[in-house]
Amino acid sequence: MAQGSDSNDTSYTKSPSPGSRLSSSDDPKKVMRREKNRIAAQKSRMRQTQKADSLHLESENLEKENAALRKEVKRLSEEAKHLSSVLSSHEPLCTGLAPQQAPDHLYPPHHASYHHQHIAVSHYQH
């Protein structure tokens, strides 16, 4: 026998050669490394699922907000259309409006009592 070698010593630090009797599943280091890798992969999949869930919730919230904003735009457009109509019907009745006036003086201030006599604007429900 060679000096320093013991045929019964299996605590060497080198990995076993392909022809050795120990299978890769018996090596404690490989078993530990596989277990750590399995746990790390599981955590990674869990984080990925949580991120996807978070993005899905954010998407749903943004879609709801978008729908609410579109509804508000529609309501405001209808209100603007109505107010434009009210203004158009009021212009012929407005005695303070003279065609020769400059554009920045088109709508001179009226007394509040004058407006309340011939304009009836319904209030919108919001």
Secondary structure as GFF3:
##gff-version 3
##sequence-region A 1 126
A	DSSP	three_ten_helix	24	26	.	.	.	ID=ss1
A	DSSP	alpha_helix	28	90	.	.	.	ID=ss2
A	DSSP	three_ten_helix	91	93	.	.	.	ID=ss3
A	DSSP	three_ten_helix	103	105	.	.	.	ID=ss4
A	DSSP	alpha_helix	112	118	.	.	.	ID=ss5
###
